Amino acid sequence: MDTQAIKDRVIAVKAKREYLLQLLEKPDLGALKIDVSQALEEMDDLLDEFHRTFPNEVI
């Protein structure tokens, strides 16, 4: 997989992260709030790893 393909996928993940943040704010989420929080945490880890691997790439 080339760098551009990885960057494109990370951009897609970042866009979905924003949706999860909005979802987390909903009061009727119930037990799914734990899963959404976990997904956000894993996405943040992925984004951090991307920035460590490609420090000069801006997404």
C-alpha positions as CSV (number, residue, x, y, z in Angstrom):
1,M,0.0,0.0,0.0
2,D,1.4,3.4,-0.9
3,T,1.6,6.5,1.2
4,Q,-1.3,8.2,-0.6
5,A,-3.6,5.3,-0.1
6,I,-2.8,5.2,3.6
7,K,-3.4,9.0,3.8
8,D,-6.7,8.6,2.0
9,R,-7.9,6.0,4.5
10,V,-6.8,8.0,7.5
11,I,-8.7,11.0,6.1
12,A,-11.8,8.8,5.9
13,V,-11.3,7.6,9.5
14,K,-10.9,11.2,10.7
15,A,-14.2,12.2,9.0
16,K,-16.0,9.3,10.8
17,R,-14.4,10.4,14.1
18,E,-16.3,13.7,13.9
19,Y,-19.5,11.7,13.5
20,L,-18.8,9.6,16.5
21,L,-18.1,12.8,18.6
22,Q,-21.6,14.1,17.6
23,L,-23.1,10.7,18.5
24,L,-21.4,10.7,21.9
25,E,-23.2,13.9,22.8
26,K,-26.7,12.3,22.3
27,P,-28.3,11.7,25.7
28,D,-30.2,8.5,24.6
29,L,-27.1,6.5,23.7
30,G,-27.3,4.2,26.7
31,A,-24.8,1.4,26.8
32,L,-23.6,2.2,23.3
33,K,-21.8,5.1,24.8
34,I,-19.0,2.8,26.0
35,D,-18.5,1.4,22.5
36,V,-18.5,4.8,20.9
37,S,-15.9,6.0,23.5
38,Q,-13.8,2.9,22.8
39,A,-14.0,3.6,19.0
40,L,-12.9,7.2,19.5
41,E,-10.0,6.1,21.6
42,E,-8.8,3.6,19.0
43,M,-9.2,6.2,16.2
44,D,-7.1,8.7,18.2
45,D,-4.4,6.0,18.6
46,L,-4.5,5.4,14.9
47,L,-4.2,9.1,14.1
48,D,-1.3,9.5,16.6
49,E,0.5,6.5,15.0
50,F,-0.1,8.0,11.5
51,H,1.5,11.3,12.7
52,R,4.4,9.5,14.2
53,T,5.0,7.5,11.0
54,F,4.5,10.4,8.6
55,P,5.4,13.5,10.7
56,N,5.3,15.8,7.7
57,E,1.9,14.8,6.4
58,V,-1.0,17.1,7.1
59,I,-4.5,15.6,7.2
